[in-house]
Amino acid sequence: MTSNVGRLLPGDHLVRDWQKAGLPKPSVSTAILRTVKQTMIERKIGEMTATDLAAVEAALRKTLCL
């Protein structure tokens, strides 16, 4: 996730319901996949709506040709 909404790359999804998700700013779910350790996660900021989550899944499927 990033708040850099000025640049959308293939596979990225502009979170439409960012306020409902509890995010502090307009946000983009990026198609950049990373592995992080559980200990690196400090806190939960928000939770995407089902509509945005489905759109993120569809964008990733398209990007990964699944």
C-alpha angles and dihedrals in degrees: 000000000000137000090218095109093161094082123049117184127193109290095021120125126206104224104235098188096045093140093050087049090058094244115152095222140017105286145194127216104219127215089225105116119207136174114227132179117248088240090061092064107090101180146338112260100185147324125249121236118250090253094055093042091054090049091051090050091049092049092050092047090052093047093048093042093238 
